[in-house]
Amino acid sequence: MQNWSKHAYMPPRTQRERERERERERERERERERDVP
């Protein structure tokens, strides 16, 4: 129930948040490349 309420009051995603997600994805890709010998 608590989870549901959290989602219910979640504000629409802002452009900044989306950009941050993209940055995180890029970081993940970089990490993956580093892991590959």
Secondary structure, 3 states (H helix, E strand, C coil): CHHHHHHHCCCCCCHHHHHHHHHHHHHHHHHHHHHCC
